[in-house]
Amino acid sequence: MQKVCRMLAPMSQGSKECAGCGLHVPPDLTSCPACGAIEFRSVPQVEPSRDVTSALPPEKSFFRLRPASIALLILAILYGLFAMANVLLWRVQSQKGDELLAAIFYWGVVWNLVIMFLCVVARQFMKAQTRTSLIIGALIATSALLIVLRIWLHGMMSTRNPFPWIEPLLIVPPLVYAITYAVRAAKVFSSGGAAERRCPTED
């Protein structure tokens, strides 16, 4: 009978424990309803654990996983197309014997493939949704951003970039968005006190 009462008795706020049978009873009772004992022990209040998911930004937050993932995917496809175009231009200039332009397009192929690879890897790390993977994803995306800015600045100074508006308008904002998302999400894990818990994805 005592075991049944112990199982059924709810642990109300401020309850006390019977010294005889261990039943949790309301604080206003003077005797245990199960065994009749009049001696009680205080029950330590357990602070509810904080859930990292409760600290996550709301779904309507501007910085979210799905847009960041789509942005990185589009950039990877875009730079893959740039690499293919540079391959064709490299071959044309090589056939013409213009070694300078051929070298420029060759390195364009290399750097476009590097940026494409970085965008793909950053996207995969961010989709893993742990604090460590988000930080790594942000660092990889930052590396891609720095390479883009370096190439853009070099083209501006050498006046060899025929479309100088592409990077600041179409490339930099999506990368900054993805990096900002990853940094903000990683901070949520840090403030929540659970470094490696997964947060819900939108996929």
C-alpha positions in Angstrom: 0.0 0.0 0.0 2.8 2.4 0.9 4.5 1.7 -2.5 1.2 2.4 -4.3 0.7 5.7 -2.5 4.3 6.7 -3.1 3.9 6.1 -6.8 0.6 8.0 -7.0 1.4 10.9 -4.9 2.4 13.9 -7.0 5.5 15.9 -6.1 3.8 19.3 -5.6 5.7 22.5 -5.1 7.0 22.7 -1.6 6.1 19.1 -0.7 7.6 17.2 2.2 8.7 13.6 2.6 7.4 11.2 5.3 10.3 10.0 7.5 8.6 6.6 7.8 7.6 5.5 4.3 9.1 8.2 2.1 5.8 9.4 0.7 5.7 12.9 -0.7 2.8 14.8 0.9 1.5 18.4 0.8 3.1 20.8 3.3 -0.2 21.4 5.1 -0.6 17.8 6.3 0.5 17.0 9.8 0.5 13.2 9.5 1.3 10.8 6.7 -1.9 9.4 5.0 -0.1 6.1 4.2 1.6 5.1 7.5 0.4 7.7 10.0 3.9 9.0 10.9 4.1 12.6 12.1 7.8 13.2 11.3 8.7 14.6 7.9 11.8 15.6 5.9 12.1 18.5 3.6 12.3 17.7 -0.1 15.1 19.6 -1.9 13.7 21.5 -4.9 15.3 20.4 -8.2 15.8 23.3 -10.6 14.5 22.3 -14.0 17.2 21.9 -16.5 17.4 24.5 -19.2 16.6 23.2 -22.7 18.8 24.6 -25.5 15.9 24.4 -27.9 13.9 26.9 -25.7 16.6 29.5 -26.3 16.6 29.0 -30.0 15.5 32.0 -32.1 11.9 31.9 -33.2 11.1 30.4 -36.5 10.3 33.9 -37.9 13.8 35.1 -37.1 15.5 36.7 -40.1 18.6 34.4 -39.7 17.5 30.8 -40.3 19.1 27.5 -41.4 17.0 27.0 -44.6 17.9 30.4 -46.3 21.5 30.1 -45.3 21.7 26.5 -46.7 20.0 27.6 -49.9 22.3 30.6 -50.3 25.4 28.5 -49.9 24.0 25.9 -52.4 23.3 28.6 -55.0 26.8 30.1 -54.5 28.4 26.7 -55.0 26.4 26.1 -58.2 27.2 29.7 -59.4 31.0 29.3 -58.8 30.9 25.9 -60.5 29.4 27.6 -63.6 32.1 30.3 -63.3 34.8 27.6 -63.3 33.4 26.0 -66.4 33.3 29.3 -68.2 36.9 30.1 -67.2 37.9 26.7 -68.5 36.6 27.6 -72.0 38.2 31.0 -71.9 41.5 29.5 -70.8 41.5 27.1 -73.7 40.6 29.9 -76.2 43.3 32.2 -74.9 45.8 29.3 -74.9 45.1 28.5 -78.5 45.5 32.2 -79.4 48.9 32.2 -77.7 48.0 34.9 -75.2 49.8 33.5 -72.2 48.9 36.3 -69.8 45.1 36.0 -70.3 45.4 32.2 -70.3 47.1 32.3 -66.9 44.4 34.7 -65.6 41.6 32.4 -66.6 43.5 29.3 -65.4 43.8 30.8 -61.9 40.1 31.8 -62.2 39.3 28.2 -62.6 41.3 27.2 -59.6 39.8 29.9 -57.3 36.3 29.4 -58.5 36.5 25.7 -57.7 38.0 26.5 -54.3 35.1 28.8 -53.4 32.6 26.3 -54.7 34.2 23.6 -52.5 34.2 25.9 -49.4 30.5 26.7 -49.9 29.6 23.1 -50.1 31.6 22.1 -47.0 30.3 25.1 -45.0 26.7 24.1 -45.9 27.3 20.5 -44.7 28.8 21.6 -41.4 26.0 24.1 -40.7 23.3 21.5 -41.4 24.9 19.2 -38.8 23.5 21.6 -36.2 25.9 21.3 -33.3 27.9 24.1 -31.7 31.2 22.8 -33.1 29.9 22.2 -36.6 28.3 25.7 -36.7 31.6 27.3 -35.7 33.5 25.3 -38.3 30.9 26.1 -40.9 31.2 29.8 -40.1 35.0 29.7 -40.4 34.9 27.9 -43.7 32.3 30.4 -45.1 34.5 33.2 -43.8 37.4 31.8 -45.7 35.3 31.8 -48.9 34.3 35.4 -48.2 37.9 36.5 -47.8 38.9 34.8 -51.0 36.0 36.5 -52.9 37.0 39.9 -51.5 40.6 39.4 -52.4 39.8 38.5 -56.0 37.4 41.4 -56.2 39.8 43.9 -54.8 42.6 42.6 -57.1 40.3 42.9 -60.1 39.3 46.5 -59.1 42.9 47.6 -58.7 44.0 46.0 -62.0 40.9 47.1 -63.9 40.5 43.5 -65.2 37.0 42.9 -63.7 34.4 43.7 -66.3 31.5 43.2 -63.8 32.7 44.8 -60.5 29.2 44.9 -59.1 28.7 41.1 -59.1 30.6 40.4 -55.9 29.2 43.2 -53.6 25.6 42.7 -54.8 25.3 38.9 -55.5 28.1 37.1 -53.6 29.0 39.0 -50.4 25.5 39.4 -48.9 24.6 35.6 -49.1 27.9 34.7 -47.5 27.6 37.3 -44.8 24.0 36.0 -44.1 25.2 32.4 -43.8 28.1 33.4 -41.5 25.8 35.5 -39.3 23.3 32.6 -39.0 26.0 30.2 -38.0 27.5 32.5 -35.4 24.1 33.4 -33.9 23.1 29.7 -33.7 26.5 28.8 -32.1 25.9 31.5 -29.4 22.6 29.9 -28.6 24.3 26.6 -27.8 26.9 28.4 -25.6 24.2 30.3 -23.7 22.1 27.2 -23.3 25.0 25.3 -21.7 24.9 22.3 -24.0 27.7 22.4 -26.5 26.9 19.4 -28.5 23.1 19.1 -28.4 21.4 19.2 -31.7 18.9 21.9 -32.4 15.9 21.3 -34.6 16.4 21.7 -38.3 13.9 23.2 -40.7 14.5 20.5 -43.4 
